[in-house]
Amino acid sequence: MTARARVAAVDLGASSGRVMAFDIAPDRVNFTEAHRFPNRPVRLGGTLHWDVLALHRGVLDGLRAAGPRLDAVGVDSWAVDYGLLDATGALLGNPVHYRDARTDGAADAVHARVPAAELYGVTGLQVLPFNTVYQLAAAAGTPQLAAARQLLLVPDLLGHWLTGARVAEVTNASTTGLLDARTRTWSRELMARLDLDPDLFPPLVEAGTVVGGLLPHVLAETGLTGPVPVVAVGSHDTASAVVGVPAEGSRFAYVATGTWSLVGVELAGPVLTGAGRRANFSNELGVDGTVRYLRNVMGLWLLQECLREWGDPALGPLLAAAADEPALAAVVDAGDPAFIPPGDMPARLAAACARTGQPPPTTPAAVVRCVLDSLALAHRRAVREAADLSGRPVDVVHVVGGGARNALLCRLTADACGLPVVAGPVEAAACGNALVQARALGVVSGGLAELRALVRASTGLVRYEPGGGTGDWRAAEERLFPG
């Protein structure tokens, strides 16, 4: 076993990217932020795009900052979005943003060919309007798709530019709506029924696979000394974040918080029941053959869009004021698709409250309290239903990602769930990314339990105990979801 290693975890979120430098020994992990850079979507010709070339530039700058010596690199990002390459390997335009309106009505077109229940029986994926399969339906007949010879999801695209390799890592591929959740392979039958060329989709690899080394021009541009292997990690950032959950045993739920809240449990196999489909739960694949049985809810996007509408005021004073607002005065369904597009979020929250007969919040502090109460309520419902639908008991909820910094959200989640909440690490995705690399290098060994023990030994955690009963939360849930 190698004594220690220094690896770079590239972790790309919807609003920013970061390259974290990890020094890993068998008994300890230390890390620093080498480079952080904005991820600013660009609207062009009425379509919202990701500026993927700027992201690539940020990755190269981050690798230079993390050097001059690295033993490995891994890349994770958000899910579902992709770039298309032509026959020469050139990128056919910047990837379209999942919040773009092009997928309006696309799910209906897909379900006309493959009924929703049948699709779920293969993929186990909840219906979200931006799933890759719906994006491809929206792109049908376009010159770009006609010219495409390869589809690479965002982390695989960036990995391709680093190594030249073209692969699809399974945790992110499982969010496309084209992967068989039981076999962890592409469903060629679904592709045929949807008139999708199976050659568009590259070979699948599992997390922990070394996919190649940094190309000579990448080494020259980053100042790194080769060879530097690139390891396929849990390339869906939530898959890496779940590796970084500092749980003991299996009786835990996780809330991976950021722009989205992904709430669920970890299982050994998928749950492809009609009840799970009706509850809109996803079976996303995880590291080491696991399944992330979860529901996507809107997450801190609701708060981020409010702050943007208000001119980006300081968050600390708003959270302090929100803590003094009446609890559960107004709540909204944090899974409502009406909240997906960018725009005037306070107005949409007020409209949602009005539709459900609740007095809309009228001050920024009241709006923030409405958002956080609504998120905690969504966490409560998803944790309970994940446990019920999967048969996996839950004794503790782990909140990881950016929301772990938000003490009010963590406390409200503990109160709503009636369970202790353990908050941290904030950089769970980068931690999980780096530990999978370290295991591939032979620096650490064992399964997820051993990797999580290393996270517990290396990061500070905060525990929140539930206060009082959950009766008020139950009443708020019944008010919002009668019957």
ZIJO-V945231 format. One record per pair of residues at least 12 apart in sequence whose C-alpha atoms are under 8 Angstrom apart, sorted by the first residue. I is the first residue (numbers start at 1). J is the second residue. Records with the same first field share a line. If there is no record, write none. Layout:
# ZIJO-V945231
I->J + J
This chain:
# ZIJO-V945231
1->442 + 443 + 444
2->441 + 442 + 443
3->25 + 26 + 443
4->23 + 24 + 25 + 26 + 443
5->22 + 23 + 24 + 25 + 70 + 71 + 438 + 443
6->21 + 22 + 23 + 24 + 69 + 70 + 71 + 72
7->21 + 22 + 23 + 24 + 70 + 71 + 72 + 73 + 434 + 437 + 438
8->20 + 21 + 22 + 63 + 66 + 70 + 72 + 73 + 74 + 434
9->21 + 22 + 73 + 74 + 75 + 76 + 430 + 431 + 433 + 434
10->59 + 73 + 74 + 75 + 76 + 430
11->75 + 76 + 77 + 237 + 429 + 430
12->75 + 76 + 77 + 78 + 237
13->39 + 77 + 78 + 237
14->39 + 78 + 259
15->38 + 39 + 40
16->36 + 37 + 38 + 39 + 40
17->36 + 37 + 38 + 39 + 55 + 58
18->33 + 34 + 35 + 36 + 37 + 59 + 62
19->33 + 34 + 35 + 36 + 59 + 62 + 63 + 66
20->32 + 33 + 34 + 35 + 66 + 430
21->33 + 34 + 66
22->434
24->438 + 443
25->443 + 444
26->443 + 444
27->454 + 457
28->454 + 457 + 458
29->454 + 455 + 458
30->458
34->62 + 63 + 65 + 66
35->58 + 61 + 62 + 65 + 66
36->58 + 62
37->58
39->51 + 54 + 55
41->97
47->96 + 100 + 101 + 102
48->96 + 97 + 99 + 100
49->94 + 95 + 96 + 97 + 100
50->94 + 95 + 96 + 97
51->94 + 95
52->94 + 95
56->158
60->218 + 221 + 222
61->222
63->222 + 224
64->221 + 222 + 223 + 224
67->222 + 223 + 224
68->223 + 224 + 225
69->224 + 225
70->224 + 225 + 228
71->228 + 229
72->228 + 229 + 230 + 231 + 437
73->228 + 229 + 230 + 231 + 437
74->230 + 231 + 232 + 233 + 433 + 434 + 437
75->155 + 156 + 158 + 159 + 232 + 233 + 235 + 433
76->155 + 233 + 234 + 235 + 236 + 237 + 240 + 429 + 433
77->154 + 155 + 235 + 236 + 237
78->154 + 236 + 237 + 238
79->153 + 154 + 172 + 175 + 236 + 237
80->98 + 130 + 131 + 132 + 153 + 172 + 173 + 175 + 176
81->95 + 96 + 97 + 98 + 132 + 153 + 154
82->95 + 96 + 132 + 151 + 152 + 153 + 154 + 157
83->95 + 151 + 152 + 153 + 154 + 157
84->144 + 145 + 148 + 149 + 150 + 151 + 152
85->148 + 149 + 150 + 151 + 152
86->147 + 148 + 149 + 150
87->147 + 148 + 149
92->144 + 148
98->130
99->130 + 340 + 341 + 342
100->341
101->341
102->135 + 138
103->129 + 130 + 134 + 135 + 137 + 138
104->129
106->129 + 134 + 135 + 137 + 138
107->127 + 129 + 134 + 137
109->137
110->133 + 134 + 137 + 194
113->193 + 194
114->190 + 193 + 194
117->274 + 277
119->177
120->272 + 277
121->272 + 273
122->179 + 180 + 181 + 182 + 272
123->174 + 177 + 178 + 179 + 180 + 181 + 283
124->181 + 270 + 271 + 272 + 277 + 281 + 282 + 283 + 284
125->175 + 177 + 281 + 282 + 283 + 284
126->277 + 280 + 281 + 282 + 283 + 295
127->280
131->175 + 176 + 177
132->175 + 176 + 177
133->176 + 177 + 178
148->200
149->199 + 200
150->199 + 200 + 201 + 202
151->200 + 201 + 202
152->166 + 167 + 168 + 201 + 202
153->168 + 172 + 173
155->235 + 236
156->168 + 169 + 235
159->230
162->213 + 214 + 215 + 218
163->211 + 212 + 213 + 214 + 215 + 230
164->212 + 215
165->211 + 212
166->202 + 203
167->202 + 203 + 204 + 205 + 211
168->201 + 202 + 203 + 204 + 205
169->204 + 205 + 206 + 207 + 232 + 233 + 234 + 235
170->184 + 204 + 205 + 206 + 207 + 234 + 285
171->206 + 207 + 234 + 235 + 236 + 239 + 284 + 285 + 286 + 287
172->234 + 235 + 236 + 285
174->284 + 285
175->284
178->190 + 191
181->270 + 283 + 284 + 285
182->269 + 270
184->285
185->204
205->232
206->232 + 233 + 287
207->231 + 232 + 233 + 234 + 235 + 287 + 288 + 436
208->231 + 232 + 233 + 436 + 437 + 439 + 440
209->231 + 232 + 233 + 440
210->229 + 230 + 231 + 232 + 440
211->229 + 230 + 231 + 232
212->229 + 230 + 231
213->227 + 228 + 229 + 230
214->226 + 227 + 228 + 229 + 230
231->437 + 440
232->437
233->433 + 436 + 437
234->286 + 287 + 432 + 433 + 436
235->433
237->429
238->256 + 262 + 429
239->285 + 286 + 287 + 292 + 429
240->287 + 428 + 429 + 430 + 431 + 432 + 433
241->256 + 400 + 401 + 427 + 428 + 429 + 430 + 431 + 432 + 433
242->254 + 256 + 428 + 429 + 432
243->287 + 428 + 429 + 431 + 432 + 433 + 448 + 451 + 452
244->425 + 428 + 429 + 430 + 431 + 432 + 451 + 452 + 455
245->398 + 400 + 424 + 425 + 428 + 452 + 455
246->398 + 424 + 425 + 452 + 453 + 455 + 456
247->398 + 449 + 452 + 453 + 456
248->449 + 452 + 453
249->449
250->266
251->392 + 393 + 394 + 395 + 396
252->265 + 393 + 394 + 395 + 396 + 397 + 398
253->265 + 266 + 383 + 394 + 395 + 396 + 397 + 398
254->397 + 398 + 399 + 400
255->379 + 397 + 398 + 399 + 400
256->399 + 400 + 401 + 403
257->299 + 300 + 399 + 400 + 401 + 402 + 403 + 404
258->299 + 300 + 301 + 401 + 402 + 403
259->298 + 299 + 300 + 301 + 304
260->296 + 297 + 298 + 299 + 300 + 301
261->296 + 297 + 298 + 299 + 300
262->294 + 295 + 296 + 297 + 299
263->294 + 295 + 296 + 297 + 379 + 382 + 383
264->292 + 293 + 294 + 295 + 382 + 383 + 386
265->292 + 293 + 294 + 383 + 386 + 387 + 392
266->290 + 291 + 292 + 293
267->290 + 291 + 292 + 293
268->289 + 290 + 291
269->290 + 291
270->283 + 291 + 293
271->283 + 293 + 389 + 390
275->389
276->389
279->385
280->295
281->293 + 294 + 295 + 296 + 386
282->294 + 295
288->447 + 448
293->386 + 390
294->382 + 386
295->382
296->335
297->334 + 335 + 375 + 378
298->334 + 335 + 336 + 339 + 340 + 375
299->334 + 375
300->403
302->339 + 345 + 371
303->368 + 371
305->342 + 343 + 344 + 345
306->344 + 345 + 346
309->343 + 344 + 345 + 346
318->364 + 365 + 368
319->365 + 368 + 369 + 408
321->365
322->365 + 366 + 368 + 369
323->369 + 408
325->365 + 366 + 369
327->369 + 373
328->370 + 373 + 472 + 473 + 476
329->358 + 359 + 370
330->353 + 358 + 359 + 360 + 361 + 370
331->353 + 370 + 371 + 373 + 374 + 476 + 480
332->349 + 352 + 353 + 370 + 371 + 374 + 480
333->374 + 378 + 480
334->374 + 375 + 378
335->378
346->367
349->367
356->480
372->408 + 409 + 412
373->409 + 412
375->409 + 413
376->409 + 412 + 413 + 416
377->413 + 416 + 473 + 477
379->413 + 416 + 417
380->413 + 416 + 417
383->417
384->417
395->419 + 420
396->419 + 420 + 421 + 422
397->414 + 419 + 420 + 421 + 422
398->421 + 422 + 423 + 424
399->421 + 422 + 423 + 424
400->423 + 424 + 425 + 426 + 427 + 428
401->424 + 425 + 426 + 427 + 428 + 429
402->426 + 427
403->426
404->423 + 424 + 425 + 426
405->423 + 424 + 426
410->423 + 464
411->464 + 465 + 466
414->464 + 465 + 466 + 467
415->465 + 466 + 467 + 468 + 469 + 470
416->466 + 470 + 473
417->466 + 470
418->466 + 467 + 469 + 470
419->465 + 466
420->463 + 464 + 465 + 466
421->463 + 464 + 465 + 466
422->461 + 462 + 463 + 464
423->461 + 462 + 463 + 464
424->459 + 460 + 461 + 462
425->459 + 460 + 461
431->455
435->451
